[in-house]
Amino acid sequence: MPQLDQTLPRTITSSYFCAAYLLYKGFRLDRIVKNDRNRVSFVFVGDSVKEFKRAYRDGEVKVRMGLFRENYEQVRSFANEKRRNALCPEPSLMQSSRA
């Protein structure tokens, strides 16, 4: 599995919508973490990832809905697969298909 530079900024979210937005913006999905309550969180890395997460949280973002929807569906698929199978491969270095 490729190793990411550990100095890259990273952020974590359990929001599917926020994860879809970060994927849409081209940030790398490093891994998906499942806790003991079967809840998943998404870990993203990349320069300025925290600023984009903050902009999303503050409601100051614009997206092309068709592309955003594709990323949302992909995030849901990743999460569902992680819930079904703890041994599923991680989407290491996964980026939006538009990136």
Secondary structure, DSSP 8 states (H G I E B T S, - for coil): -----TTS-EEEE--HHHHHHHHHTT-EEEEEEE-TTS-EEEEEESTTHHHHHHHHHHT-----HHHHHHHHHHHHHHHHHHHH-TTS---TTB--TT-
